[in-house]
Amino acid sequence: MGSLKAYVLLITSIGKEMDVLNELKKLEGVKDGTAVYGEYDAVIEIEGKDLDDINRTISQIRRNPNIIRTVTLISM
């Protein structure tokens, strides 16, 4: 599909990691996601044909009320 890839680090509400991941995996552009230990609660991989696609997916991700904070890393 896409030629641009990004990783989004998520901090979620306590105990909501799996709920958030299950919802985000349904979004177009989200390729994979996993819960992690450490400063962040989950990491998701997104893909799009350009930066506009990536931005569109990130905007959808941030609408989830159980996400407290995101950090986006765009692959080079």
GIHUWO-V274861 format. One record per helix or strand of 3 or more residues. SS is the DSSP state (2 for helix, 1 for strand). FROM is the first residue (numbers start at 0). TO is the last residue. If there is no record, write none. Layout:
BEGIN
<<SS,FROM,TO> <SS,FROM,TO>>
END
This chain:
BEGIN
<<1,3,11> <2,16,23> <1,29,34> <1,41,47> <2,50,61> <1,66,73>>
END
